[in-house]
């Protein structure tokens, strides 16, 4: 089973992705992790990625497609996909990327089986993301409103990502509406889309997802 998660930033895709992969033993593809790993390098391409991401913009299609192709077509990863299936979180984000992915999977005798669209209104998204914090020691992600850190976590060990600031979030939402929402129509025409209310509590949302997938 190969799945795509669609939805605006802050809709809960990351949380849902981890739960789905664990329950259905899917190979995870997290575009954000791939980008952050590449941004950690010191070459010119890494600097180029950092400048774009930190301004809330999306990488050009050819750049992200190249990274995705290199990742998915490695011998180890393509074998994982064939054996377990894959879940895509954060990719594709444009029609061009979706078309590229469709061909890439087809060349390896694979296809997308389901697209889960997590929807939530902008005000809730901004409130949710601005409150997000990351523990610099463990990498654990907390939310000061809905999922506060435990008492043993020190405030000074928590940080806010640059792209979690309000003005960046608003820019990302504008880009999402312009470039990514058309993907819903793209996959609806292929009868693959199921909608999920991303404003629900995590467990309730995951129950809805599980009902769809099983």
Backbone bond lengths (Angstrom), bond angles and torsions (degrees), N, CA, C in turn:
res aa  C-N    CA-C-N  psi(-1)  N-CA   C-N-CA  omega(-1)  CA-C   N-CA-C  phi
1 X - - - 1.464 - - 1.521 109.33 -
2 X 1.328 117.28 123.79 1.456 123.37 178.82 1.525 109.29 -112.82
3 X 1.325 116.36 125.65 1.462 122.20 -170.76 1.520 110.77 -126.02
4 X 1.343 115.87 145.03 1.468 122.36 170.46 1.517 108.38 -117.07
5 X 1.332 116.10 135.05 1.463 121.40 171.81 1.518 108.33 -100.95
6 X 1.330 116.60 123.99 1.461 122.11 176.33 1.520 109.12 -116.37
7 X 1.321 115.44 151.42 1.454 120.01 177.41 1.508 110.09 153.92
8 X 1.326 117.46 160.90 1.461 120.81 -179.05 1.520 111.33 -69.28
9 X 1.335 117.42 163.73 1.466 119.72 174.54 1.518 109.57 -58.82
10 X 1.329 116.33 136.37 1.459 119.84 179.38 1.514 114.88 90.23
11 X 1.336 117.02 3.83 1.466 120.04 -179.09 1.523 112.64 -82.04
12 X 1.323 117.30 -6.29 1.462 120.37 179.23 1.509 114.53 98.16
13 X 1.334 117.24 17.13 1.460 120.49 -176.90 1.524 112.27 -62.35
14 X 1.350 116.07 -42.19 1.460 119.34 -178.28 1.513 112.90 -61.30
15 X 1.331 116.01 -44.91 1.468 120.94 178.68 1.518 110.75 -64.35
16 X 1.330 116.13 -46.14 1.465 120.45 -179.88 1.531 110.60 -62.55
17 X 1.327 116.63 -40.17 1.464 120.78 -177.75 1.526 111.46 -59.93
18 X 1.321 116.21 -45.85 1.471 119.82 -179.30 1.525 111.66 -61.80
19 X 1.334 116.60 -42.36 1.467 120.79 -179.76 1.523 111.48 -66.25
20 X 1.333 116.27 -42.64 1.467 120.45 -179.46 1.519 110.66 -64.84
21 X 1.325 116.72 -45.59 1.471 120.43 -179.60 1.518 111.22 -61.48
22 X 1.318 116.15 -39.53 1.460 120.15 -179.12 1.526 110.83 -67.54
23 X 1.324 117.17 -45.12 1.463 120.76 -176.13 1.527 112.16 -71.39
24 X 1.345 116.48 -40.01 1.466 120.04 -174.17 1.528 112.73 -103.85
25 X 1.343 116.13 6.71 1.467 121.80 176.54 1.532 111.46 55.65
26 X 1.335 115.93 44.80 1.454 120.91 179.78 1.526 110.81 -91.35
27 X 1.315 115.89 149.64 1.458 122.15 174.61 1.523 107.46 -77.22
28 X 1.351 119.05 122.15 1.469 120.30 -175.60 1.521 113.33 -87.08
29 X 1.339 115.70 138.52 1.452 121.06 170.59 1.523 107.18 -121.64
30 X 1.336 116.55 107.21 1.460 122.18 179.82 1.524 108.53 -106.62
31 X 1.335 116.03 105.59 1.465 119.97 -177.26 1.523 111.37 -60.00
32 X 1.336 116.60 -37.12 1.458 120.19 179.71 1.517 112.18 -61.64
33 X 1.333 116.34 -42.10 1.472 120.34 178.84 1.528 110.72 -65.47
34 X 1.334 115.77 -40.23 1.461 120.06 179.21 1.527 110.48 -62.20
35 X 1.338 116.45 -42.83 1.461 120.67 179.86 1.525 111.86 -67.75
36 X 1.344 116.16 -42.87 1.464 118.96 -178.69 1.535 111.29 -65.58
37 X 1.336 115.39 -36.50 1.466 118.74 176.64 1.522 110.45 -63.71
38 X 1.331 115.80 -42.96 1.472 119.91 179.98 1.521 111.14 -68.68
39 X 1.352 117.36 -36.01 1.459 121.15 179.14 1.518 112.70 -67.07
40 X 1.329 117.00 -22.86 1.465 120.98 -178.04 1.523 112.16 -73.15
41 X 1.327 116.90 -11.71 1.466 120.39 178.79 1.533 109.76 -74.12
42 X 1.308 116.72 174.22 1.464 120.72 -175.98 1.535 113.22 -113.18
43 X 1.344 117.53 6.89 1.455 119.21 -178.18 1.530 111.66 -82.52
44 X 1.320 116.48 176.92 1.468 121.65 -176.71 1.519 112.03 -65.70
45 X 1.343 116.75 -35.51 1.459 119.07 -179.98 1.524 110.74 -65.67
46 X 1.333 117.21 -37.79 1.460 121.63 177.27 1.528 110.39 -63.05
47 X 1.323 116.69 -42.82 1.469 121.22 177.84 1.527 110.32 -62.58
48 X 1.314 116.35 -41.28 1.469 122.65 178.81 1.531 110.27 -60.81
49 X 1.337 117.00 -44.58 1.459 121.22 178.98 1.526 110.57 -63.86
50 X 1.332 117.35 -45.16 1.471 121.24 -178.61 1.516 111.63 -58.17
51 X 1.321 116.76 -43.94 1.463 120.45 -178.79 1.521 111.85 -62.19
52 X 1.319 116.51 -40.38 1.465 120.58 -179.22 1.524 111.15 -70.70
53 X 1.336 116.79 -49.27 1.462 121.59 -176.67 1.526 111.54 -64.49
54 X 1.326 117.79 -42.30 1.460 121.14 -177.53 1.520 113.21 -69.78
55 X 1.333 116.77 -11.90 1.458 121.08 173.39 1.526 112.08 -99.41
56 X 1.347 115.59 7.41 1.459 120.22 175.75 1.509 114.62 78.43
57 X 1.324 117.56 13.57 1.464 121.05 -178.98 1.519 110.81 -96.22
58 X 1.344 115.44 170.58 1.461 121.22 177.55 1.523 109.78 -100.73
59 X 1.322 115.87 147.61 1.455 119.89 174.73 1.529 110.11 -65.10
60 X 1.320 118.52 148.00 1.468 120.55 173.92 1.528 110.39 -55.80
61 X 1.317 115.82 150.09 1.467 120.76 -176.07 1.520 112.85 -55.85
62 X 1.342 116.80 -43.68 1.469 118.25 -175.56 1.526 111.90 -65.39
63 X 1.340 117.36 -33.21 1.461 120.35 -179.37 1.523 111.33 -69.91
64 X 1.329 117.34 -49.04 1.469 119.97 -178.55 1.524 110.32 -70.34
65 X 1.322 118.13 -36.66 1.466 120.27 178.57 1.526 111.46 -61.78
66 X 1.324 116.18 -39.31 1.473 120.52 178.86 1.535 110.38 -63.06
67 X 1.333 116.66 -43.58 1.459 120.71 179.39 1.527 111.18 -64.32
68 X 1.332 115.70 -41.61 1.466 120.88 -179.46 1.526 110.43 -65.62
69 X 1.325 116.51 -44.01 1.471 119.67 -179.56 1.527 110.94 -61.62
70 X 1.327 117.17 -43.77 1.459 120.65 179.07 1.527 111.17 -60.86
71 X 1.327 115.64 -39.84 1.462 120.34 -178.61 1.527 111.45 -70.16
72 X 1.329 116.53 -49.13 1.463 120.45 -172.30 1.520 113.90 -74.84
73 X 1.309 116.88 -24.82 1.471 118.20 -175.27 1.527 112.54 -97.16
74 X 1.327 117.83 4.69 1.468 118.16 172.73 1.524 108.01 -64.96
75 X 1.314 117.18 148.22 1.468 121.42 -175.08 1.528 112.18 -55.21
76 X 1.325 116.72 -43.34 1.466 120.56 -177.78 1.518 111.32 -65.96
77 X 1.332 116.57 -46.08 1.463 119.83 -175.46 1.521 113.00 -70.64
78 X 1.319 118.19 -40.12 1.462 119.65 179.53 1.522 110.32 -65.75
79 X 1.320 116.91 -31.65 1.462 120.37 177.12 1.527 110.42 -69.18
80 X 1.342 116.46 -40.23 1.464 120.64 176.42 1.520 111.69 -60.55
81 X 1.324 115.99 -41.10 1.467 120.57 -179.85 1.529 110.22 -64.44
82 X 1.323 116.19 -45.86 1.465 120.10 -178.42 1.530 111.61 -64.39
83 X 1.317 116.59 -35.43 1.469 120.25 -177.30 1.524 113.31 -82.59
84 X 1.337 117.42 -36.13 1.466 120.38 -170.22 1.521 114.76 -119.33
85 X 1.330 117.86 -20.30 1.460 119.29 -169.38 1.517 109.44 87.04
86 X 1.338 116.33 167.48 1.460 120.58 -174.21 1.526 110.50 -137.64
87 X 1.322 115.19 150.67 1.462 121.10 173.59 1.523 108.11 -119.33
88 X 1.338 116.67 126.16 1.456 122.40 179.25 1.527 109.75 -100.29
89 X 1.328 115.72 122.73 1.464 121.82 175.84 1.522 108.27 -122.93
90 X 1.332 116.78 115.07 1.465 120.82 178.99 1.515 114.23 95.55
91 X 1.304 116.51 1.63 1.463 122.28 177.92 1.522 107.51 -155.99
92 X 1.347 117.90 136.78 1.463 128.85 0.29 1.532 111.99 -79.49
93 X 1.348 115.08 161.96 1.454 120.70 178.71 1.523 112.77 -123.16
94 X 1.309 117.23 -3.94 1.462 121.24 177.11 1.524 108.98 -138.77
95 X 1.329 115.88 164.58 1.466 120.75 176.98 1.527 109.89 -59.81
96 X 1.330 116.46 -41.47 1.460 120.25 -179.54 1.528 111.31 -60.93
97 X 1.326 116.56 -41.43 1.466 120.11 178.54 1.522 110.96 -67.62
98 X 1.335 116.81 -38.95 1.463 120.83 179.52 1.525 110.87 -63.57
99 X 1.316 116.36 -42.04 1.464 121.02 178.71 1.523 110.67 -64.99
100 X 1.333 115.82 -41.43 1.466 120.88 177.53 1.525 110.62 -62.18
101 X 1.338 117.19 -45.38 1.465 121.34 -179.61 1.523 111.17 -63.84
102 X 1.325 116.24 -40.55 1.467 121.03 179.93 1.529 110.27 -57.64
103 X 1.323 116.35 -45.70 1.465 120.61 179.76 1.528 111.39 -69.15
104 X 1.346 116.06 -41.15 1.460 120.45 -179.70 1.527 111.07 -60.06
105 X 1.323 116.47 -44.15 1.469 120.36 178.26 1.524 111.17 -68.38
106 X 1.322 116.29 -41.66 1.469 120.53 -179.58 1.523 110.98 -60.65
107 X 1.329 116.97 -38.39 1.466 120.90 178.94 1.526 111.77 -63.03
108 X 1.352 115.91 -20.57 1.461 120.88 178.12 1.531 112.06 -110.82
109 X 1.356 114.75 23.84 1.472 122.08 177.62 1.531 112.70 58.31
110 X 1.340 115.51 37.85 1.452 121.94 178.44 1.528 109.79 -125.08
111 X 1.347 116.03 163.97 1.465 121.36 176.35 1.523 108.95 -153.65
112 X 1.337 115.54 165.05 1.462 120.90 174.46 1.525 108.60 -82.13
113 X 1.343 116.45 131.17 1.459 121.20 -178.76 1.525 113.33 -99.50
114 X 1.335 117.26 -29.13 1.463 119.82 -177.49 1.524 109.52 -154.76
115 X 1.336 115.53 141.54 1.468 122.40 173.36 1.521 107.75 -118.99
116 X 1.329 116.03 119.55 1.462 121.93 177.68 1.520 108.51 -98.59
117 X 1.334 116.34 119.88 1.461 121.47 -178.98 1.525 109.21 -104.82
118 X 1.344 116.68 109.14 1.452 122.46 178.42 1.521 108.76 -91.85
119 X 1.337 116.64 119.10 1.469 120.21 -177.38 1.533 110.73 -113.53
120 X 1.352 115.62 148.31 1.458 122.71 -179.51 1.535 107.39 -165.10
121 X 1.347 118.01 147.69 1.466 118.88 -176.32 1.533 111.18 -79.06
122 X 1.340 115.45 159.40 1.470 122.01 -171.50 1.527 113.23 -60.09
123 X 1.328 117.72 -42.18 1.468 120.94 -176.78 1.527 111.16 -60.15
124 X 1.317 116.48 -42.32 1.466 120.55 179.06 1.523 111.18 -68.09
125 X 1.322 115.85 -36.33 1.459 120.32 178.49 1.528 110.82 -61.41
126 X 1.339 115.99 -50.21 1.467 120.56 -177.59 1.522 110.58 -61.33
127 X 1.319 116.47 -45.43 1.472 120.72 179.95 1.526 110.44 -60.81
128 X 1.318 116.74 -41.27 1.463 121.85 -177.14 1.526 111.66 -68.53
129 X 1.336 117.35 -45.84 1.456 120.25 -174.45 1.523 112.29 -73.74
130 X 1.330 117.46 -40.00 1.464 120.41 -179.61 1.529 110.89 -59.08
131 X 1.322 116.81 -29.03 1.472 121.19 -178.33 1.528 112.81 -86.87
132 X 1.325 118.06 0.36 1.461 120.77 -177.18 1.534 110.92 -77.20
133 X 1.331 115.46 136.80 1.457 121.71 177.92 1.528 109.64 -136.81
134 X 1.338 115.93 150.90 1.459 122.31 -178.79 1.518 109.34 -121.67
135 X 1.329 116.37 135.89 1.462 121.97 176.85 1.527 108.22 -79.64
136 X 1.332 116.75 117.92 1.467 120.39 -175.57 1.529 112.71 -67.51
137 X 1.338 116.97 -19.02 1.455 120.45 -179.12 1.528 112.96 -87.34
138 X 1.329 116.69 -39.72 1.469 120.96 -174.49 1.521 114.04 -108.54
139 X 1.349 116.56 -19.74 1.456 119.60 -175.20 1.518 113.03 81.80
140 X 1.343 117.74 -1.01 1.457 121.06 179.01 1.530 110.70 -64.36
141 X 1.333 115.34 140.70 1.459 120.98 -178.84 1.524 109.69 -104.51
142 X 1.332 115.78 129.86 1.463 121.78 179.25 1.525 109.53 -122.98
143 X 1.324 115.62 167.87 1.459 121.75 172.94 1.522 107.24 -131.26
144 X 1.317 116.96 124.58 1.456 121.39 -174.76 1.525 112.48 -62.57
145 X 1.344 116.76 -18.94 1.470 120.94 -179.49 1.519 111.73 -99.04
146 X 1.322 116.51 -55.13 1.468 120.34 -170.77 1.526 114.37 -98.22
147 X 1.322 117.52 -22.53 1.467 120.79 -177.14 1.522 109.85 -145.40
148 X 1.334 118.19 66.31 1.470 120.77 -175.26 1.522 111.75 -65.55
149 X 1.327 116.55 153.42 1.469 120.06 179.11 1.525 110.87 -67.21
150 X 1.338 117.36 152.67 1.469 120.21 178.08 1.527 110.70 -67.36
151 X 1.326 116.89 163.44 1.471 121.08 -176.03 1.526 114.58 -57.81
152 X 1.331 117.61 -26.81 1.468 119.57 -176.86 1.525 113.22 -79.03
153 X 1.339 117.56 -6.67 1.463 121.08 178.40 1.526 109.17 -88.75
154 X 1.333 116.65 125.40 1.459 121.28 -178.04 1.530 110.86 -79.54
155 X 1.330 115.46 139.66 1.458 120.90 -179.76 1.523 111.67 -57.49
156 X 1.337 116.37 -39.14 1.461 120.01 -177.71 1.532 113.02 -69.78
157 X 1.335 117.03 -11.97 1.463 120.66 177.59 1.526 112.36 -89.27
158 X 1.337 116.31 -3.95 1.460 120.93 -179.64 1.523 110.30 -98.72
159 X 1.326 115.84 141.16 1.463 118.83 176.68 1.523 110.43 -137.75
160 X 1.326 115.05 158.55 1.459 122.11 177.75 1.524 108.36 -104.84
161 X 1.334 116.73 128.90 1.461 120.11 177.49 1.524 109.88 -63.82
162 X 1.336 116.64 148.36 1.466 120.70 179.00 1.522 112.12 -56.40
163 X 1.342 115.88 -38.31 1.468 118.92 -177.13 1.525 113.04 -84.00
164 X 1.354 117.50 10.61 1.466 121.05 174.79 1.532 111.82 -102.74
165 X 1.315 117.32 7.95 1.457 120.70 178.72 1.527 109.93 -83.58
166 X 1.361 115.42 151.70 1.469 119.77 -166.73 1.522 113.70 -58.51
167 X 1.332 118.19 -45.05 1.464 119.07 -176.90 1.532 111.18 -66.06
168 X 1.336 116.37 -31.86 1.461 120.33 176.81 1.528 109.92 -70.25
169 X 1.328 116.48 -40.92 1.462 120.96 -179.44 1.522 110.78 -61.26
170 X 1.337 116.67 -44.57 1.469 120.48 179.93 1.520 110.65 -61.41
171 X 1.327 116.31 -39.03 1.458 119.73 177.93 1.525 110.78 -66.30
172 X 1.332 116.80 -41.25 1.469 120.70 178.59 1.526 111.34 -63.27
173 X 1.337 116.59 -37.85 1.465 120.22 179.10 1.528 110.87 -66.33
174 X 1.323 116.65 -39.74 1.462 119.91 178.24 1.521 110.86 -63.41
175 X 1.333 115.77 -42.44 1.465 120.42 178.10 1.523 110.17 -64.68
176 X 1.329 115.61 -42.00 1.468 120.02 179.68 1.526 111.32 -57.53
177 X 1.329 115.74 -47.79 1.462 119.63 -176.81 1.528 111.44 -64.18
178 X 1.313 115.57 -35.13 1.462 119.44 -177.80 1.525 112.27 -76.92
179 X 1.339 116.73 -41.60 1.460 120.06 -169.96 1.524 115.17 -106.56
180 X 1.339 117.08 -32.35 1.463 119.33 -171.51 1.519 113.46 -97.98
181 X 1.338 117.96 -35.36 1.462 118.73 -179.02 1.526 113.45 -57.07
182 X 1.353 120.12 -33.77 1.465 119.67 176.05 1.528 113.47 -57.77
183 X 1.335 117.02 -20.56 1.464 119.86 177.22 1.525 112.05 -62.24
184 X 1.340 116.04 -30.18 1.465 119.57 179.48 1.522 109.75 -61.27
185 X 1.340 115.71 -44.54 1.471 119.61 177.07 1.526 110.61 -65.44
186 X 1.324 116.46 -40.52 1.471 121.79 179.85 1.521 110.49 -56.02
187 X 1.331 116.67 -46.84 1.466 120.22 -177.49 1.526 112.28 -83.89
188 X 1.321 117.59 -24.61 1.464 119.66 174.24 1.527 110.89 -62.88
189 X 1.326 115.81 -37.12 1.468 120.04 178.65 1.523 111.46 -65.17
190 X 1.325 116.15 -20.02 1.461 121.52 177.20 1.526 111.04 -98.83
191 X 1.342 116.46 6.48 1.474 123.57 176.75 1.537 112.08 57.01
192 X 1.331 115.03 43.77 1.461 119.63 -175.86 1.539 113.26 -112.96
193 X 1.336 118.54 -11.46 1.464 121.73 -168.45 1.528 112.94 -89.25
194 X 1.340 115.29 132.63 1.466 122.53 168.00 1.524 107.24 -125.51
195 X 1.348 117.24 134.40 1.458 121.63 -176.63 1.526 111.59 -92.27
196 X 1.340 115.27 143.76 1.461 122.44 179.88 1.527 108.22 -134.54
197 X 1.329 117.02 134.14 1.461 122.28 179.82 1.534 109.59 -76.04
198 X 1.332 116.86 104.87 1.454 121.89 -177.34 1.517 114.36 -76.65
199 X 1.344 117.64 -5.52 1.465 120.00 179.69 1.527 112.02 -85.63
200 X 1.334 117.28 -8.29 1.459 120.79 -179.41 1.522 111.56 -73.18
201 X 1.326 116.07 163.02 1.461 120.55 173.02 1.536 109.00 -61.77
202 X 1.325 115.14 153.73 1.465 120.54 -171.61 1.522 112.71 -53.79
203 X 1.326 118.02 -50.23 1.459 120.63 -175.99 1.528 111.87 -65.37
204 X 1.333 116.16 -38.25 1.464 119.79 179.27 1.525 110.40 -67.52
205 X 1.326 116.28 -41.72 1.460 120.36 177.95 1.522 110.55 -62.76
206 X 1.342 116.57 -42.44 1.455 119.14 -178.50 1.526 111.50 -67.56
207 X 1.319 117.49 -32.93 1.475 119.72 175.54 1.528 110.14 -60.77
208 X 1.342 115.94 -41.64 1.473 120.17 177.66 1.523 110.72 -61.69
209 X 1.339 115.74 -44.12 1.471 120.51 179.62 1.518 111.35 -62.61
210 X 1.318 115.39 -43.30 1.457 120.43 -179.01 1.529 111.56 -62.97
211 X 1.315 116.59 -37.75 1.479 120.44 178.00 1.525 110.39 -62.52
212 X 1.327 115.47 -38.29 1.470 119.71 179.54 1.523 110.72 -68.19
213 X 1.326 116.63 -46.35 1.470 119.89 -172.68 1.510 114.28 -74.87
214 X 1.332 116.31 -33.28 1.465 117.14 -176.26 1.526 112.76 -78.70
